[in-house]
Amino acid sequence: MKIKRKIEVAVISDVHLGTYGCHAKHLLTYLNSIEPKKLILNGDIIDIWQFSKRYFPKSHLKVIKKIMTMASNGVEVIYITGNHDEMLRKFSDTTIGNISIVDKAVIELDGKKAWIFHGDVFDISIQNAKWLAKLGGYGYDLLILFNRLLNWYAEKRGKERYSLSKKIKKSVKGAVKYINDFEKVISELAIENDYDYVICGHIHQPKMEYFENKNGKTTYLNSGDWVENFTALEYQFKRWRIYNYNKDKLAPFVVYDDDEDELEVKDLIAAITIIKHTENKKSD
């Protein structure tokens, strides 16, 4: 029997649907296992930068359908735009049924304020040289694809998975400094604005850390990604935690290949129709 975990808030980011690095099946398994009141999609869910008609598997479509179905069943879905899906920023402050598109959000949780945004606004490389950032995105995608093949071979031989990206990030001093500066600047700004929590994505580094200075204190949280870390943030019983797919046992919720064959584009359109139908009923 499948018993879903009930949680107040779930936050996911950096899914990068439409790229080879995206692990859509892992995400589907996770989404099938939870029953949140609020689902926050904190940027880079669909990778519009690297979108190609040649590669958008059914499992990726199924993630979109799942999110829309959750919304039609009463889950409040907040889509916060990121840099890879920045095209959606022209639709900011748009609401369709239970789905809203925004650039940032502030929510109250048990008397405390959480400031949520993707984090790319603090990335100088994106603001000043977008073409270079896009080029880096393609390089990262190729690295992840190669890493995926490497891990497939390693698993065949009974060896542990290995992350080339994490190894590079840890070995390059500039990358480590960038991440530390990113977290510090964002946390100090949150303290300055009296936010109890500040929640980001963007740098693909899941983390929860307490920050304090002479002006106050805050908790910095990052939801990680679904390319390498397979992590999310969950809020329940007045506390946050980092969910890690690799440390969970979700066998009853696993999505198998034969499940995907049943999904067609018309099913996705049907999911959208359900949301519109729900919206019309509310207006009646």
N, C-alpha and C positions, 0 to 999 in steps of 0.2 A: 504493500500500500504506500502511495506517495503522499507524504505529509510535508507540506511546504512550511518553511520558516517565516513567521510573521515578524516583520521589522517596520519601524516607523519610516526611516529614510535609507535609500540605497543610492550611492553615487558611483558612476562609472565614467571613464573618460578614455580618450586615445584608443578607440577601437580600430579605426582606420579601415572601415569597410571598403572594399574595392581594391585592396592591395594584397599581395601575396603573403605579407607578414601577419595579416589578421587571422586570429584563431576564433572564427565565428562559432564553431561547434562548442568550444569551451564556454563561450559567453552564453550561448543558448542553454546549455546545461545549467549554468548558474541561474539565469533568469527563470528557468522552469522550476527551480528549487526554492524560490522566495516569493513572498506575498507582501510587498511593501505598500505603505500608504502613499509614499511619494518616491518617485524615481527621477533622479537628477542626472542628465546626460551632459557631462561637463566638457564638451568640446572635442573636436576631431573624431566624431562618431563616423561620419561618412567622409572619406578622403577625396574631396572634390579636386584637390590639386593634382592627384595622380589617377583620377577616374578614367577608366577605359571601358568601352563597350565590349572589348574582347575578354575582359576578366571581371565578372561579377557573379560568382557562384550562387547556386540556389540557397546555400547555407547563409550567405550574406543577406539575401532577400528575406530569408526566414527570420533573421534577427529583427529587421524592420517590421515585419508582420507581427512578431511577438510583442514588440514594444507598443504597436498600435492596438493589439488585442488587449494588452494590459490596461491601456488608457480607456478603451471601450468598456472594460470591466470595473472602472471607477478609480484606477490608480492615477494620481496627479503626476503628469510627466512634464518636467521642465527641461527644455533643450537649450543649453547655454552654448553659444557659438564659439568656435576656436579658430585657429589660423588655417587649418586644412579644410574647414567647412565655412570659411569666412563669407562665401557667397550668400549664405543664409542671413547675414547681418542686415541685408536690405529688407528682411521680413521681421526684424526685431520688434518685439511687443505685439506680435500676432498670436492669437489664440484660436485653436481649432478643437472644439470639444474640450477634453481634459489635457490637451497638449498645448504648451505655450513655448514660444521662441523668444529668448532674451539674450542680451550680451553679458549680463551679470545678475545675480540675485542675492537678496538678503532674506533669510528666513529666521523665525524665532523658534527655539527649541527649549522648552521648559524654562522660560524666562531668560535665555541667553541668545545672543545674536550670532548668526553664522553668515559670513560674507563669502560668496561663491562666485568664482570666475575661472576661465581657462588658464590664463597666465601669460599668454603670448604678448600682451600689451607691455610686459616688462622685458621682452626680448629685443634688444637693439638690432640684432642681425636681421630680424624679420621686418622691423620698422624701417630700417635704412637701406637694406639690400634684399628685397623680397625675392629677386631672381636667384640670388645665391642661396637663400634658405630653401627655395624649391629644389634647386640642384642638389643640395644636401639631403633633402627628403628622398629623392630618387636613389641616391647613393645608399642611404640607410635601408631603403626597401630591398635593394639588391643584396646588402649585407645580411639582412634578416632571411632572405630567400636561401642564400648560401648556407647560413647557420641552420636553417630548417633541414636541408639535405644532410648536413654534417650530423645533426642530432638523430636523424632517421637511421643513418649508418651506425651511430654509436649505440642506439637502442637495439639494433639487430645483433650487435656484439655483446649486449648485456652491460654496457657502460652507461654512466650518468650523462644527463644532458649538459651542454656547455653553452654559455652565452658569450659570443665574440663581442657583441656590443657593450656588455657590462665590463668585460675585460679591458676594452679600449677606453671606456669612460673612466675607469679607475686608474689606468696607467697614464692618462694625459692630465697633467696638473691643471691646465687651463679649463678642462671640462669639470674637474672637481671644484675649482674656485667658482666657476659660473653657477653651479648648482647651489653651493653654499651662499653665494651672494644673492641668488634668486630667492632662496628661502628667508634669508635675513631681511632683505628689503621689504618683501611682502608682509612678513610678520610685524616689522616696525610700523608699517603703514596701517596694519590692522589695529595695533595698539593705539596709534594716534587717533583712529576713528572709533575707538571703543567697541571693537568687535571681539567677542569671546573666542570665536573660531574663524580661521581663514582657510578656505578649501580650494585647491587648485589641481590642475593636471599638467599637461604640456611637456614636462621634463621626463615623464615616464619613470619616475622614481617614487614608489609608494613609501609614505612616511607619515609618522605622527610624532610631533615634538612640541614640547612646552617652551615658549619664549617669554622672557621677562626682561624689562629694562626699567629705568627710573620713572618712566611714564605709565607703566602698567604691565599687563601680561596678556597673552593669548595662546591658543593652541593652533599650530600649523598642521594641516593635513593635506596629503596628496594621494589621489586615488590610484596612481600608477598607470597601468595600461593593459590591453589585451593583445599585445604583440609578443611580449617576452615574459612579463611578470604575472599576468592573469589575476589581477587584484581589483578590489572595490572597497569602498568605505561603507560601513553600516552604522546607523544610529538606532539604539534601542536601550531601554532602561536607563535613560539619562547619560549615556556614555557612547563614545565612538570606538570603533575597532576597525582594523584593516583585515578584510577578508582575503584569504589566499586560496585560490582554486587548487593549487598543487598540494595543499595540506588538508583538503576536504575529501570526503568519500560521498560522491553523488551518483553512484551507479544507477539508481532507479530513474534518474533524470537525464541520463546520457542520451545524446542525439546520435542516431546511427545513420549510415549512408542511405539505407533503404527508406528512411523517413524523408530524406530530402527529395527523393525522386517524385514524391507526390506534390511538391510545391511548384506552381507555375506562376507567371507574372499576374495572371488573372486573380490568383489568390491574394496577392498583395493589393490589387485594386479593390477586392472585396473587403479587405481589412479597412481600407480608407473609407469605403462606403459605410461600414458599420459605425465609424466615428461620426461621419456626417449625419447618419440616421439618428444616432444618440443625441447629437447637438440639436437637431430639429425637434425631437421629442421634448427636450428641455425647454425650448422656446415656446412650444405649444402649452 
